[in-house]
Every structure is written in structure tokens, then in C-alpha cells.
Amino acid sequence: MDPTITSEALLAELARLVAFPTYRNPKPFLDYLVQRLPFLPWTWQPVDPARGVYNLYA
């Protein structure tokens, strides 16, 4: 499997994902993003897990 993705394809995917109701709880959105782009070296950093606040680095 070729792990490359064009910037246009990435932008299209992000635009589609942003349509999710993620404003109050972005964790499912971020989990989905990690699943869709598994070739990036994703790293979670919990900021305030009680409130569901995480940083996600790629």
C-alpha cells in the first residue's frame, strides 16, 4: 500500500470530516482521523482528560 496522499485528497477528507458535530467533543473526530490517516506518526497528549481535551500531533 502506498502511504502517500495528495494535498487535495487530504483537504477533501478534512473538509468532509469537519462536517461532523465535533465542536463539543472532538475525540471521536480525532479517532476517525487517526484511522483514516494511519501512516502519519500520530501522538496523543492528554491535556485535560476529564474535559476530553487532548493534543494530537502528526
Distance bins in CASP14 RR format, pairs under 12 A and 6 or more apart:
PFRMAT RR
TARGET T0000
AUTHOR 0000-0000-0000
RMODE 2
METHOD distances of the structure
MODEL  1
1 38 0 0 0 0 1 0 0 0 0 0 0
1 39 0 0 0 0 1 0 0 0 0 0 0
2 39 0 0 0 0 1 0 0 0 0 0 0
3 37 0 0 0 0 1 0 0 0 0 0 0
3 38 0 0 0 0 1 0 0 0 0 0 0
3 39 1 1 0 0 0 0 0 0 0 0 0
3 40 0 0 0 0 1 0 0 0 0 0 0
3 41 0 0 0 0 0 1 0 0 0 0 0
4 10 0 0 0 0 0 1 0 0 0 0 0
4 37 0 0 0 0 0 1 0 0 0 0 0
4 39 0 0 0 0 1 0 0 0 0 0 0
4 40 0 0 0 0 0 1 0 0 0 0 0
5 11 0 0 0 0 0 1 0 0 0 0 0
5 12 0 0 0 0 0 1 0 0 0 0 0
5 13 0 0 0 0 1 0 0 0 0 0 0
5 14 0 0 0 0 0 1 0 0 0 0 0
5 36 0 0 0 0 1 0 0 0 0 0 0
5 37 1 0 0 1 0 0 0 0 0 0 0
5 38 0 0 0 0 0 1 0 0 0 0 0
5 39 0 0 0 0 1 0 0 0 0 0 0
5 40 0 0 0 0 1 0 0 0 0 0 0
5 58 0 0 0 0 0 1 0 0 0 0 0
6 12 0 0 0 0 1 0 0 0 0 0 0
6 13 0 0 0 0 0 1 0 0 0 0 0
7 13 0 0 0 0 0 1 0 0 0 0 0
7 14 0 0 0 0 0 1 0 0 0 0 0
8 14 0 0 0 0 0 1 0 0 0 0 0
8 15 0 0 0 0 0 1 0 0 0 0 0
9 15 0 0 0 0 0 1 0 0 0 0 0
9 16 0 0 0 0 0 1 0 0 0 0 0
9 36 0 0 0 0 0 1 0 0 0 0 0
9 37 0 0 0 0 0 1 0 0 0 0 0
10 16 0 0 0 0 0 1 0 0 0 0 0
10 17 0 0 0 0 0 1 0 0 0 0 0
10 33 0 0 0 0 0 1 0 0 0 0 0
10 36 0 0 0 0 1 0 0 0 0 0 0
10 37 1 0 0 1 0 0 0 0 0 0 0
10 39 0 0 0 0 0 1 0 0 0 0 0
10 40 0 0 0 0 0 1 0 0 0 0 0
10 58 0 0 0 0 0 1 0 0 0 0 0
11 17 0 0 0 0 0 1 0 0 0 0 0
11 18 0 0 0 0 0 1 0 0 0 0 0
12 18 0 0 0 0 0 1 0 0 0 0 0
12 19 0 0 0 0 0 1 0 0 0 0 0
12 36 0 0 0 0 0 1 0 0 0 0 0
13 19 0 0 0 0 0 1 0 0 0 0 0
13 20 0 0 0 0 0 1 0 0 0 0 0
13 29 0 0 0 0 0 1 0 0 0 0 0
13 32 0 0 0 0 0 1 0 0 0 0 0
13 33 0 0 0 0 1 0 0 0 0 0 0
13 35 0 0 0 0 0 1 0 0 0 0 0
13 36 1 0 0 1 0 0 0 0 0 0 0
13 37 1 0 0 1 0 0 0 0 0 0 0
14 20 0 0 0 0 0 1 0 0 0 0 0
14 22 0 0 0 0 0 1 0 0 0 0 0
14 29 0 0 0 0 0 1 0 0 0 0 0
14 30 0 0 0 0 0 1 0 0 0 0 0
14 32 0 0 0 0 0 1 0 0 0 0 0
14 33 0 0 0 0 1 0 0 0 0 0 0
14 36 0 0 0 0 1 0 0 0 0 0 0
14 37 0 0 0 0 1 0 0 0 0 0 0
14 58 0 0 0 0 0 1 0 0 0 0 0
16 29 0 0 0 0 0 1 0 0 0 0 0
16 32 0 0 0 0 0 1 0 0 0 0 0
16 33 0 0 0 0 0 1 0 0 0 0 0
16 36 0 0 0 0 1 0 0 0 0 0 0
17 26 0 0 0 0 0 1 0 0 0 0 0
17 28 0 0 0 0 0 1 0 0 0 0 0
17 29 1 0 0 1 0 0 0 0 0 0 0
17 30 0 0 0 0 1 0 0 0 0 0 0
17 31 0 0 0 0 0 1 0 0 0 0 0
17 32 1 0 0 1 0 0 0 0 0 0 0
17 33 1 0 0 1 0 0 0 0 0 0 0
17 34 0 0 0 0 0 1 0 0 0 0 0
17 35 0 0 0 0 0 1 0 0 0 0 0
17 36 1 0 0 1 0 0 0 0 0 0 0
17 37 0 0 0 0 0 1 0 0 0 0 0
18 26 0 0 0 0 0 1 0 0 0 0 0
18 29 0 0 0 0 1 0 0 0 0 0 0
18 30 0 0 0 0 0 1 0 0 0 0 0
18 32 0 0 0 0 0 1 0 0 0 0 0
18 33 0 0 0 0 0 1 0 0 0 0 0
19 29 0 0 0 0 1 0 0 0 0 0 0
19 32 0 0 0 0 0 1 0 0 0 0 0
20 26 0 0 0 0 1 0 0 0 0 0 0
20 27 0 0 0 0 0 1 0 0 0 0 0
20 28 1 0 0 1 0 0 0 0 0 0 0
20 29 1 0 1 0 0 0 0 0 0 0 0
20 30 0 0 0 0 0 1 0 0 0 0 0
20 31 0 0 0 0 0 1 0 0 0 0 0
20 32 1 0 0 1 0 0 0 0 0 0 0
20 33 0 0 0 0 1 0 0 0 0 0 0
20 36 0 0 0 0 0 1 0 0 0 0 0
21 28 0 0 0 0 1 0 0 0 0 0 0
21 29 0 0 0 0 1 0 0 0 0 0 0
22 28 1 0 0 1 0 0 0 0 0 0 0
22 29 1 1 0 0 0 0 0 0 0 0 0
22 30 0 0 0 0 1 0 0 0 0 0 0
22 31 0 0 0 0 0 1 0 0 0 0 0
22 32 0 0 0 0 1 0 0 0 0 0 0
22 33 0 0 0 0 1 0 0 0 0 0 0
22 52 0 0 0 0 0 1 0 0 0 0 0
23 29 0 0 0 0 1 0 0 0 0 0 0
24 51 0 0 0 0 0 1 0 0 0 0 0
24 52 0 0 0 0 1 0 0 0 0 0 0
24 53 0 0 0 0 0 1 0 0 0 0 0
25 31 0 0 0 0 0 1 0 0 0 0 0
25 51 0 0 0 0 1 0 0 0 0 0 0
25 52 1 0 0 1 0 0 0 0 0 0 0
25 53 0 0 0 0 0 1 0 0 0 0 0
25 54 0 0 0 0 0 1 0 0 0 0 0
26 32 0 0 0 0 0 1 0 0 0 0 0
26 33 0 0 0 0 1 0 0 0 0 0 0
26 47 0 0 0 0 0 1 0 0 0 0 0
26 51 0 0 0 0 0 1 0 0 0 0 0
26 52 0 0 0 0 1 0 0 0 0 0 0
26 53 0 0 0 0 1 0 0 0 0 0 0
26 54 0 0 0 0 1 0 0 0 0 0 0
26 55 0 0 0 0 0 1 0 0 0 0 0
26 56 0 0 0 0 1 0 0 0 0 0 0
27 33 0 0 0 0 0 1 0 0 0 0 0
27 34 0 0 0 0 0 1 0 0 0 0 0
27 44 0 0 0 0 1 0 0 0 0 0 0
27 46 0 0 0 0 0 1 0 0 0 0 0
27 47 0 0 0 0 0 1 0 0 0 0 0
27 48 0 0 0 0 0 1 0 0 0 0 0
27 49 0 0 0 0 1 0 0 0 0 0 0
27 51 0 0 0 0 0 1 0 0 0 0 0
27 52 1 0 0 1 0 0 0 0 0 0 0
27 53 0 0 0 0 1 0 0 0 0 0 0
27 54 1 0 0 1 0 0 0 0 0 0 0
27 55 0 0 0 0 0 1 0 0 0 0 0
27 56 0 0 0 0 1 0 0 0 0 0 0
28 34 0 0 0 0 0 1 0 0 0 0 0
28 35 0 0 0 0 0 1 0 0 0 0 0
28 52 0 0 0 0 0 1 0 0 0 0 0
28 54 0 0 0 0 0 1 0 0 0 0 0
29 35 0 0 0 0 0 1 0 0 0 0 0
29 36 0 0 0 0 0 1 0 0 0 0 0
29 54 0 0 0 0 0 1 0 0 0 0 0
29 56 0 0 0 0 1 0 0 0 0 0 0
30 36 0 0 0 0 0 1 0 0 0 0 0
30 37 0 0 0 0 0 1 0 0 0 0 0
30 42 0 0 0 0 1 0 0 0 0 0 0
30 43 0 0 0 0 0 1 0 0 0 0 0
30 44 0 0 0 0 1 0 0 0 0 0 0
30 45 0 0 0 0 0 1 0 0 0 0 0
30 52 0 0 0 0 0 1 0 0 0 0 0
30 53 0 0 0 0 0 1 0 0 0 0 0
30 54 1 0 0 1 0 0 0 0 0 0 0
30 55 0 0 0 0 1 0 0 0 0 0 0
30 56 1 0 1 0 0 0 0 0 0 0 0
30 57 0 0 0 0 0 1 0 0 0 0 0
30 58 0 0 0 0 0 1 0 0 0 0 0
31 37 0 0 0 0 0 1 0 0 0 0 0
31 38 0 0 0 0 0 1 0 0 0 0 0
31 42 0 0 0 0 0 1 0 0 0 0 0
31 44 0 0 0 0 1 0 0 0 0 0 0
31 54 0 0 0 0 0 1 0 0 0 0 0
31 56 0 0 0 0 1 0 0 0 0 0 0
32 38 0 0 0 0 0 1 0 0 0 0 0
32 42 0 0 0 0 0 1 0 0 0 0 0
32 56 0 0 0 0 0 1 0 0 0 0 0
33 40 0 0 0 0 1 0 0 0 0 0 0
33 42 0 0 0 0 1 0 0 0 0 0 0
33 44 0 0 0 0 0 1 0 0 0 0 0
33 54 0 0 0 0 0 1 0 0 0 0 0
33 56 1 0 0 1 0 0 0 0 0 0 0
33 58 0 0 0 0 1 0 0 0 0 0 0
34 40 0 0 0 0 1 0 0 0 0 0 0
34 41 0 0 0 0 0 1 0 0 0 0 0
34 42 1 0 1 0 0 0 0 0 0 0 0
34 43 0 0 0 0 0 1 0 0 0 0 0
34 44 0 0 0 0 1 0 0 0 0 0 0
34 54 0 0 0 0 0 1 0 0 0 0 0
34 56 1 0 0 1 0 0 0 0 0 0 0
34 57 0 0 0 0 0 1 0 0 0 0 0
34 58 0 0 0 0 1 0 0 0 0 0 0
35 42 0 0 0 0 1 0 0 0 0 0 0
36 42 0 0 0 0 0 1 0 0 0 0 0
36 58 0 0 0 0 0 1 0 0 0 0 0
37 56 0 0 0 0 0 1 0 0 0 0 0
37 58 1 0 0 1 0 0 0 0 0 0 0
38 58 0 0 0 0 0 1 0 0 0 0 0
39 58 0 0 0 0 1 0 0 0 0 0 0
40 56 0 0 0 0 1 0 0 0 0 0 0
40 57 0 0 0 0 1 0 0 0 0 0 0
40 58 1 0 1 0 0 0 0 0 0 0 0
41 56 0 0 0 0 0 1 0 0 0 0 0
41 57 0 0 0 0 1 0 0 0 0 0 0
41 58 1 0 0 1 0 0 0 0 0 0 0
42 54 0 0 0 0 0 1 0 0 0 0 0
42 55 0 0 0 0 0 1 0 0 0 0 0
42 56 1 0 0 1 0 0 0 0 0 0 0
42 57 1 0 0 1 0 0 0 0 0 0 0
42 58 1 0 1 0 0 0 0 0 0 0 0
43 54 0 0 0 0 0 1 0 0 0 0 0
43 55 0 0 0 0 1 0 0 0 0 0 0
43 56 1 0 0 1 0 0 0 0 0 0 0
43 57 1 0 1 0 0 0 0 0 0 0 0
43 58 1 0 0 1 0 0 0 0 0 0 0
44 52 0 0 0 0 0 1 0 0 0 0 0
44 53 0 0 0 0 0 1 0 0 0 0 0
44 54 1 0 1 0 0 0 0 0 0 0 0
44 55 1 0 0 1 0 0 0 0 0 0 0
44 56 1 0 0 1 0 0 0 0 0 0 0
44 57 0 0 0 0 1 0 0 0 0 0 0
44 58 0 0 0 0 0 1 0 0 0 0 0
45 53 0 0 0 0 1 0 0 0 0 0 0
45 54 1 0 0 1 0 0 0 0 0 0 0
45 55 1 0 1 0 0 0 0 0 0 0 0
45 56 1 0 0 1 0 0 0 0 0 0 0
45 57 1 0 0 1 0 0 0 0 0 0 0
46 52 0 0 0 0 1 0 0 0 0 0 0
46 53 1 0 0 1 0 0 0 0 0 0 0
46 54 1 0 1 0 0 0 0 0 0 0 0
46 55 0 0 0 0 1 0 0 0 0 0 0
46 56 0 0 0 0 0 1 0 0 0 0 0
47 53 1 0 1 0 0 0 0 0 0 0 0
47 54 1 0 0 1 0 0 0 0 0 0 0
47 55 1 0 1 0 0 0 0 0 0 0 0
47 56 0 0 0 0 0 1 0 0 0 0 0
47 57 0 0 0 0 0 1 0 0 0 0 0
48 54 0 0 0 0 1 0 0 0 0 0 0
48 55 0 0 0 0 0 1 0 0 0 0 0
49 55 0 0 0 0 0 1 0 0 0 0 0
END
